[in-house]
């Protein structure tokens, strides 16, 4: 069970590396299902052993930005976005409401994510620690876009079997991953090393971090797939670039919500008028005690319409 799974935070902490898990959002949704743990990030909520990892701490995103500005970031930082939660929860029979995040999650607008990512990048390149920094941008899933490249086979991470008999011996659809660092040659594009039995996947991050910390990935207890994952430390050089490319995003991206927690109305009926709902009413709807009644009311409305 993932609740008892070892994590990269535990591995790095035990090796002597310092770490920080930084979060932005208290309102976590997953396509209509509220996860009402308002007092901690989703990562440590889903993987509780993180709280036992030495040499690190869970803190706010504001704390991260302050540490970046002063050059006091830990060795490894993991940033949670401001979760948007997809389509949100039903408000009435033709509308759903959700929170506009900066997590690139459909079906919310991605403008705030672009704006906030640029602001984060601008903060990092001004940090005293930038000359030795590697900034990784990636995604947990592909978001529904079609891909012409079929998923490759993969080593099952354990003996788990899915409800339909799937043994997790195949990767999912490809996701973008961008490495940003003054230690990487401009324009670098790379694949798994020649001779590797497997392509890069998310466990390549874990395996690379283990090697960086002087830990054998095969002994890290992070699953069988991590033990054989190809790593990408070869793209990191020793010459520090002095150029700092800049990017511009449309000015109105910043006003679309982002990490402000602005409510986002999603209409299932294109003729319906937008709904205005206060954030307090929204949270009340997600309260653990009222949620069952909330869903039953919506189900009853749908049934009546049938």
Backbone torsions as a table, in degrees:
resi	resn	phi	psi	omega
1	UNK	NA	138.0	-177.2
2	UNK	-63.2	-23.4	179.8
3	UNK	-61.9	-23.1	-178.0
4	UNK	-110.9	11.1	-175.5
5	UNK	-76.0	142.1	171.4
6	UNK	-66.4	153.9	-177.8
7	UNK	-129.2	163.7	178.0
8	UNK	-64.3	-28.1	177.2
9	UNK	-63.9	-41.9	179.0
10	UNK	-66.8	-41.0	-179.8
11	UNK	-64.6	-47.9	-179.0
12	UNK	-66.0	-43.1	179.5
13	UNK	-60.5	-42.1	180.0
14	UNK	-67.4	-26.1	-179.9
15	UNK	-81.9	-7.6	-179.0
16	UNK	103.3	-4.8	177.3
17	UNK	-76.8	143.6	174.8
18	UNK	-89.4	153.0	-177.0
19	UNK	-146.3	161.3	175.6
20	UNK	-145.9	135.5	174.5
21	UNK	-111.2	116.7	-172.3
22	UNK	-116.7	137.4	-174.6
23	UNK	-135.0	160.1	-174.9
24	UNK	-121.1	-30.4	-166.5
25	UNK	-116.7	139.2	173.3
26	UNK	-99.9	-11.9	-174.9
27	UNK	-103.8	99.7	-175.6
28	UNK	-106.8	125.7	176.3
29	UNK	-128.7	154.5	173.5
30	UNK	-137.4	88.0	179.5
31	UNK	46.0	55.5	173.1
32	UNK	99.2	-11.3	-179.1
33	UNK	-106.4	113.9	-179.5
34	UNK	-78.0	138.4	172.1
35	UNK	-111.3	99.8	-167.7
36	UNK	-91.0	65.3	174.2
37	UNK	-115.8	78.0	-168.9
38	UNK	-71.2	-8.8	-168.9
39	UNK	-108.0	11.3	178.4
40	UNK	-159.3	162.7	179.3
41	UNK	-70.4	158.3	-179.6
42	UNK	-61.3	-35.6	-175.7
43	UNK	-61.4	-50.0	-179.5
44	UNK	-74.5	-23.6	176.0
45	UNK	-69.0	-42.8	-178.1
46	UNK	-79.5	-27.3	-179.9
47	UNK	-125.3	79.5	-171.5
48	UNK	-60.6	-23.3	-178.3
49	UNK	-64.7	-16.3	176.1
50	UNK	-56.1	-35.6	-176.6
51	UNK	-66.6	-14.6	178.3
52	UNK	-97.9	-3.4	-177.5
53	UNK	-71.8	133.1	179.4
54	UNK	-79.4	167.3	171.6
55	UNK	63.2	30.7	179.0
56	UNK	-159.1	-178.7	-178.0
57	UNK	-159.9	156.3	171.7
58	UNK	-96.4	131.1	-176.6
59	UNK	-148.8	174.7	-178.9
60	UNK	-80.5	160.9	177.2
61	UNK	-62.6	-34.1	176.4
62	UNK	-60.3	-40.0	176.9
63	UNK	-61.6	-40.4	177.5
64	UNK	-60.3	-48.3	-178.1
65	UNK	-61.0	-40.0	178.9
66	UNK	-65.2	-41.7	179.4
67	UNK	-66.6	-36.6	177.5
68	UNK	-63.5	-41.2	-179.1
69	UNK	-66.8	-31.9	-178.2
70	UNK	-96.1	-3.4	-179.7
71	UNK	74.7	31.6	-176.8
72	UNK	-119.9	28.2	177.6
73	UNK	-69.4	148.4	173.9
74	UNK	-70.0	176.0	-177.6
75	UNK	-62.4	-38.4	-177.4
76	UNK	-129.6	128.6	179.4
77	UNK	-123.6	136.4	176.7
78	UNK	-122.3	122.9	-174.9
79	UNK	-109.4	120.9	170.6
80	UNK	-86.4	140.2	175.8
81	UNK	-77.3	178.1	170.1
82	UNK	-84.0	107.2	-172.1
83	UNK	-67.1	135.2	176.9
84	UNK	-95.9	-31.6	174.1
85	UNK	83.4	20.4	176.4
86	UNK	65.7	-134.0	-173.2
87	UNK	-78.9	-7.6	175.1
88	UNK	84.8	-140.7	-177.7
89	UNK	-131.1	156.8	-178.1
90	UNK	-68.5	135.5	177.3
91	UNK	-103.3	-45.3	170.4
92	UNK	-149.6	-168.4	-170.2
93	UNK	-70.1	-12.3	179.9
94	UNK	-125.9	6.2	-177.4
95	UNK	-139.0	145.8	171.5
96	UNK	-119.5	154.2	174.0
97	UNK	-125.7	145.1	178.6
98	UNK	-146.7	-179.1	179.4
99	UNK	-106.7	131.0	178.2
100	UNK	-74.7	109.5	-179.8
101	UNK	-99.1	-171.4	173.9
102	UNK	-122.7	33.9	-174.3
103	UNK	-102.3	7.7	-179.1
104	UNK	62.5	18.3	-173.9
105	UNK	-82.8	124.8	173.6
106	UNK	-67.0	148.3	10.2
107	UNK	-106.7	26.6	176.4
108	UNK	-73.1	163.9	178.8
109	UNK	-74.2	135.4	-176.3
110	UNK	-89.0	-4.6	-179.6
111	UNK	-54.2	-48.4	178.9
112	UNK	-60.1	-34.1	178.3
113	UNK	-65.5	-42.5	177.7
114	UNK	-61.8	-43.4	-180.0
115	UNK	-64.0	-47.5	-176.1
116	UNK	-70.2	-34.0	176.2
117	UNK	-64.2	-41.2	178.0
118	UNK	-64.1	-41.2	178.3
119	UNK	-63.8	-38.5	177.0
120	UNK	-63.6	-46.8	178.7
121	UNK	-58.2	-44.1	179.8
122	UNK	-62.4	-35.4	176.8
123	UNK	-66.7	-42.6	-176.6
124	UNK	-66.9	-42.0	-176.6
125	UNK	-70.9	-13.3	176.4
126	UNK	-96.9	-1.6	-178.7
127	UNK	-76.3	143.6	174.5
128	UNK	-59.4	-20.7	-178.9
129	UNK	-90.3	-2.2	-176.0
130	UNK	-55.3	-40.2	-177.6
131	UNK	-58.5	-17.9	-179.6
132	UNK	-120.3	22.4	-172.2
133	UNK	-103.9	145.4	169.1
134	UNK	-122.4	119.0	-179.1
135	UNK	-106.3	117.7	-177.2
136	UNK	-108.2	126.9	176.2
137	UNK	-114.8	120.8	179.7
138	UNK	-151.0	-179.0	-174.9
139	UNK	-136.4	152.4	-177.4
140	UNK	-83.2	-19.6	-179.7
141	UNK	-155.9	169.5	-169.3
142	UNK	-85.1	-13.5	174.1
143	UNK	85.2	6.2	175.7
144	UNK	98.5	-3.6	-179.2
145	UNK	-73.5	143.4	179.1
146	UNK	-72.1	145.3	179.2
147	UNK	-132.2	133.6	-178.7
148	UNK	-79.0	-9.8	-179.2
149	UNK	-98.2	118.4	179.7
150	UNK	-65.3	144.1	176.8
151	UNK	-60.4	140.6	-179.4
152	UNK	-82.8	163.5	174.5
153	UNK	-71.6	159.1	-176.6
154	UNK	-148.2	158.1	175.0
155	UNK	-76.5	127.3	176.1
156	UNK	-58.4	134.1	-178.3
157	UNK	-69.3	-24.4	178.6
158	UNK	-160.2	-161.1	-176.5
159	UNK	-94.6	13.2	-177.7
160	UNK	-64.5	146.6	176.7
161	UNK	-129.0	130.6	-179.2
162	UNK	-74.1	170.9	-178.2
163	UNK	-57.6	-29.9	-179.3
164	UNK	-99.9	14.0	178.0
165	UNK	90.2	3.9	179.5
166	UNK	-67.7	131.1	-177.4
167	UNK	-101.9	12.0	177.3
168	UNK	61.1	39.7	179.7
169	UNK	-101.4	18.8	177.8
170	UNK	-143.5	143.0	178.2
171	UNK	-75.2	167.6	173.4
172	UNK	-88.4	-172.3	178.5
173	UNK	-66.3	148.3	-176.5
174	UNK	-61.5	149.7	175.4
175	UNK	-125.9	151.2	177.0
176	UNK	-69.9	143.1	172.5
177	UNK	-140.7	128.3	-177.4
178	UNK	-123.7	127.6	174.8
179	UNK	-103.7	125.6	-178.2
180	UNK	-120.3	119.9	-178.4
181	UNK	-166.0	144.7	174.0
182	UNK	-71.3	-5.9	-179.9
183	UNK	-96.7	4.3	179.1
184	UNK	-112.9	133.4	179.1
185	UNK	-61.5	136.0	-179.0
186	UNK	-56.0	138.2	176.1
187	UNK	78.7	11.8	-178.2
188	UNK	-66.5	129.7	171.5
189	UNK	-126.6	132.0	-174.3
190	UNK	-141.1	156.6	176.7
191	UNK	-124.6	178.3	177.2
192	UNK	-58.3	144.4	-178.2
193	UNK	-55.5	147.7	177.2
194	UNK	-55.9	133.4	-179.8
195	UNK	92.9	-7.9	178.8
196	UNK	-68.4	137.8	-179.8
197	UNK	-75.6	-15.9	-175.7
198	UNK	-135.8	157.3	174.1
199	UNK	-81.2	169.6	173.0
200	UNK	-63.3	140.1	168.3
201	UNK	-144.2	-172.0	-175.3
202	UNK	-62.8	-26.9	178.7
203	UNK	-71.6	-12.7	174.6
204	UNK	-64.4	-32.1	174.2
205	UNK	-61.7	-46.7	-178.1
206	UNK	-63.1	-45.8	-178.4
207	UNK	-64.4	-40.9	179.1
208	UNK	-64.8	-42.6	178.2
209	UNK	-64.0	-38.1	177.5
210	UNK	-60.9	-47.1	179.4
211	UNK	-61.0	-41.4	178.4
212	UNK	-59.8	-34.9	-179.4
213	UNK	-88.5	1.9	-179.8
214	UNK	77.6	25.4	-179.0
215	UNK	-112.1	133.6	176.2
216	UNK	-70.2	120.1	-179.4
217	UNK	-55.7	-29.9	-178.8
218	UNK	-70.8	-19.3	-179.2
219	UNK	-108.0	7.9	-174.7
220	UNK	-83.5	-8.5	-178.7
221	UNK	58.1	45.5	177.7
222	UNK	-115.9	23.4	177.7
223	UNK	99.1	155.6	-177.8
224	UNK	-65.1	-31.5	-178.2
225	UNK	-68.5	-38.5	177.7
226	UNK	-62.6	-35.2	-176.8
227	UNK	-62.9	-26.8	-176.7
228	UNK	-116.3	5.4	-175.6
229	UNK	-67.1	138.4	173.1
230	UNK	-67.3	149.5	-176.9
231	UNK	-117.9	164.2	-171.9
232	UNK	-123.5	22.7	179.4
233	UNK	-64.4	-17.0	-179.1
234	UNK	-66.2	-18.1	-179.7
235	UNK	-84.8	-9.7	-179.9
236	UNK	-87.3	120.5	-179.8
237	UNK	-97.8	-162.9	-179.6
238	UNK	-119.0	-12.1	179.3
239	UNK	-90.0	126.6	-177.7
240	UNK	-89.3	119.2	175.4
241	UNK	-72.0	146.2	179.3
242	UNK	-102.5	-12.6	178.3
243	UNK	-75.8	146.5	179.3
244	UNK	-133.0	87.8	-177.9
245	UNK	-54.9	144.1	177.8
246	UNK	-117.0	156.0	-176.8
247	UNK	-134.4	150.7	179.6
248	UNK	-123.4	130.1	174.4
249	UNK	-113.0	152.1	179.7
250	UNK	-52.9	139.8	-174.8
251	UNK	-60.2	-32.6	-176.0
252	UNK	-75.2	-9.3	176.8
253	UNK	-60.5	-35.9	-176.1
254	UNK	-69.6	-21.2	-176.0
255	UNK	-95.2	5.7	-175.5
256	UNK	-89.0	3.1	178.0
257	UNK	127.7	-74.9	179.5
258	UNK	55.5	-138.1	-177.8
259	UNK	-78.4	16.1	179.8
260	UNK	-85.4	-13.1	-178.5
261	UNK	78.8	21.0	179.9
262	UNK	-61.8	143.5	179.1
263	UNK	-75.8	144.4	-178.4
264	UNK	-122.6	121.4	178.1
265	UNK	-91.4	128.8	179.2
266	UNK	-121.5	112.1	-175.2
267	UNK	-93.9	132.9	173.3
268	UNK	-85.7	-9.9	178.7
269	UNK	-121.6	109.4	-173.2
270	UNK	-63.6	-17.0	179.7
271	UNK	-89.0	-7.6	-176.3
272	UNK	-74.1	145.9	177.6
273	UNK	-76.4	148.4	177.7
274	UNK	-60.1	147.5	178.3
275	UNK	-104.1	141.6	174.7
276	UNK	-110.2	121.0	-176.6
277	UNK	-129.9	134.3	179.3
278	UNK	-73.7	152.2	179.5
279	UNK	-62.5	-31.3	178.5
280	UNK	-68.4	-41.3	176.6
281	UNK	-62.9	-37.9	179.6
282	UNK	-63.4	-45.5	179.7
283	UNK	-66.8	-36.8	177.5
284	UNK	-60.6	-38.0	179.7
285	UNK	-65.5	-26.4	-179.0
286	UNK	-93.9	-4.2	180.0
287	UNK	-56.8	137.5	-174.5
288	UNK	-54.8	-35.7	-175.9
289	UNK	-77.3	-30.0	-175.2
290	UNK	-97.7	-10.2	-172.7
291	UNK	-64.3	-41.1	-179.7
292	UNK	-59.0	-45.1	178.8
293	UNK	-64.4	-36.5	179.5
294	UNK	-62.0	-47.1	-179.6
295	UNK	-69.0	-40.7	179.3
296	UNK	-61.8	-39.2	179.0
297	UNK	-62.5	-42.9	179.5
298	UNK	-66.0	-42.9	179.4
299	UNK	-61.4	-38.3	179.4
300	UNK	-65.5	-39.2	178.8
301	UNK	-63.5	-41.8	179.2
302	UNK	-64.9	-42.3	-179.7
303	UNK	-63.6	-41.9	179.0
304	UNK	-61.5	-37.7	-178.4
305	UNK	-67.7	-32.3	178.0
306	UNK	-67.0	NA	NA
